[in-house]
Amino acid sequence: MKIRGSALIHARTYLRTRWGSQAMSILDSKLPAHVRAVFAAPDLVPHSWYPVAVWNVVADEISRWPNRSGVVRDLVAYVAEQDLTLAHKVLLKLGTPALVMRQAGVMWGMYFNGGRLAPLDEGERFFRLILYLGVDPQSDPGRQTCKEAVPAWQETALRLSGARGGQSLHTKCRFEGHPTCEYEIRWLR
């Protein structure tokens, strides 16, 4: 499976801006050469696809840094805000939070060229999303993606669509023996 270049580009920009060049140099030195070759490449293309293992290694590494609690969630919120095209921003502004959640599978496809995110409308201001993927860190999005990135993206999309009090809870995880990851998404208004 692959991840869209825009996610890597925006992740790199976020880390450089928030962490600074010295921390980025340290991060680069901790990445395996094959990951660093992609992540640090100046010629990443926003609409090209890159190995998901690059994203997994970067997300795992930054999640381990001391005094950086919540960094993956913050990074993904930034990616979501930067990466949504004008058409998606119009949908978010004009659409309801429920419409945005119904389109979750389409939004997933903006970032990953495999797997499936299926929305289930469970009631007023309540959706359950089921993520169908494997657990191979070389070919599937890793634990940080399902634990931190997916909920952060969903909460950002809710906020951008006008929802208040939006929350995404990761209730089941494929890395903990469940066949899928599941999320409960609720908002107040």
Protein Blocks (a to p, Z undefined) as FASTA:
>chain_A
ZZdfklmmmmmmmmmmmnommlmmmmmmmpcfklmmmmmpmkbcfkbccdfklmmmmmmm
mmmpghighklmmmmmmmmmmmpcfklmmmmmmmcfklmmmmmmmmmmmmpggdjddddd
fbghiacddddddfbfklgccfklmmmmmmmmmmmmmmmnopahiacddfbdfknopabd
cdddddfZZ
